[in-house]
Amino acid sequence: MEAVLDWTTLPDARRNHPTTEHLYPLFVALGAGGPAARASRLHHAVQMGGMAMDAFAFDQAG
């Protein structure tokens, strides 16, 4: 988790992610999920080769 939150220190981080807008959904999912959450995929569509546009719902456990 620490490496994800401090992603700019990872090798080749800026080369692979020159702008951050496509990383924002990852941080939204981390915040929505929480440590004990379960995710369910609501929708999956593959577009432009391997690029996926998925939608998830998060349920807090307990």
VEXNUVEX-80558 format. One record per residue (C-alpha): x, y, z negated; residue number from 0; residue in one letter. Coordinates in nm, 4 decimals. Layout:
+----------+----------+----------+-----+----+
|        X |        Y |        Z |   i | aa |
+----------+----------+----------+-----+----+
|        X |        Y |        Z | NUM |  A |
...
+----------+----------+----------+-----+----+
end
This chain:
+----------+----------+----------+-----+----+
|        X |        Y |        Z |   i | aa |
+----------+----------+----------+-----+----+
|   0.0000 |   0.0000 |   0.0000 |   0 |  M |
|   0.2815 |   0.2393 |  -0.0806 |   1 |  E |
|   0.4361 |   0.1864 |   0.2638 |   2 |  A |
|   0.1036 |   0.2587 |   0.4332 |   3 |  V |
|   0.0532 |   0.5792 |   0.2396 |   4 |  L |
|   0.4114 |   0.6853 |   0.3093 |   5 |  D |
|   0.4025 |   0.5578 |   0.6691 |   6 |  W |
|   0.6353 |   0.8270 |   0.8059 |   7 |  T |
|   0.9309 |   0.6622 |   0.6316 |   8 |  T |
|   0.8794 |   0.3316 |   0.8158 |   9 |  L |
|   1.1125 |   0.2481 |   1.1068 |  10 |  P |
|   0.9993 |   0.4069 |   1.4350 |  11 |  D |
|   0.6907 |   0.5563 |   1.2700 |  12 |  A |
|   0.7015 |   0.8859 |   1.4560 |  13 |  R |
|   0.7995 |   0.7216 |   1.7848 |  14 |  R |
|   0.5006 |   0.4866 |   1.7655 |  15 |  N |
|   0.2618 |   0.7455 |   1.6171 |  16 |  H |
|   0.3596 |   1.0898 |   1.7471 |  17 |  P |
|   0.0225 |   1.2288 |   1.6375 |  18 |  T |
|  -0.1853 |   1.1181 |   1.3419 |  19 |  T |
|  -0.5455 |   1.1351 |   1.4644 |  20 |  E |
|  -0.5586 |   0.7648 |   1.5525 |  21 |  H |
|  -0.4326 |   0.6730 |   1.2048 |  22 |  L |
|  -0.7150 |   0.8545 |   1.0232 |  23 |  Y |
|  -0.9618 |   0.5630 |   1.0570 |  24 |  P |
|  -0.7128 |   0.3421 |   0.8712 |  25 |  L |
|  -0.7056 |   0.5836 |   0.5781 |  26 |  F |
|  -1.0863 |   0.6128 |   0.5808 |  27 |  V |
|  -1.1144 |   0.2334 |   0.5665 |  28 |  A |
|  -0.8639 |   0.2153 |   0.2806 |  29 |  L |
|  -1.0602 |   0.4729 |   0.0835 |  30 |  G |
|  -1.3988 |   0.3198 |   0.1610 |  31 |  A |
|  -1.2866 |  -0.0303 |   0.0863 |  32 |  G |
|  -1.1209 |   0.0075 |  -0.2483 |  33 |  G |
|  -0.9312 |  -0.2759 |  -0.4129 |  34 |  P |
|  -1.2215 |  -0.5234 |  -0.4448 |  35 |  A |
|  -1.4361 |  -0.4367 |  -0.1427 |  36 |  A |
|  -1.5487 |  -0.6775 |   0.1245 |  37 |  R |
|  -1.5747 |  -0.5644 |   0.4863 |  38 |  A |
|  -1.8198 |  -0.6920 |   0.7452 |  39 |  S |
|  -1.7770 |  -0.6205 |   1.1136 |  40 |  R |
|  -2.0945 |  -0.4647 |   1.2520 |  41 |  L |
|  -1.9849 |  -0.4163 |   1.6104 |  42 |  H |
|  -1.6944 |  -0.5219 |   1.8310 |  43 |  H |
|  -1.6269 |  -0.3943 |   2.1808 |  44 |  A |
|  -1.3036 |  -0.4384 |   2.3717 |  45 |  V |
|  -1.2256 |  -0.1585 |   2.6109 |  46 |  Q |
|  -0.9232 |  -0.0764 |   2.8241 |  47 |  M |
|  -0.7422 |  -0.4056 |   2.7827 |  48 |  G |
|  -0.6471 |  -0.4721 |   2.4207 |  49 |  G |
|  -0.7867 |  -0.1516 |   2.2705 |  50 |  M |
|  -1.0754 |  -0.2365 |   2.0378 |  51 |  A |
|  -1.3511 |  -0.0134 |   1.9095 |  52 |  M |
|  -1.4912 |  -0.1835 |   1.6002 |  53 |  D |
|  -1.7391 |  -0.0722 |   1.3350 |  54 |  A |
|  -1.7251 |  -0.2014 |   0.9771 |  55 |  F |
|  -1.9389 |  -0.1794 |   0.6645 |  56 |  A |
|  -1.7850 |  -0.1986 |   0.3171 |  57 |  F |
|  -1.9523 |  -0.3530 |   0.0121 |  58 |  D |
|  -1.8063 |  -0.2940 |  -0.3303 |  59 |  Q |
|  -1.7699 |  -0.6226 |  -0.5183 |  60 |  A |
|  -1.9123 |  -0.6442 |  -0.8664 |  61 |  G |
+----------+----------+----------+-----+----+
end
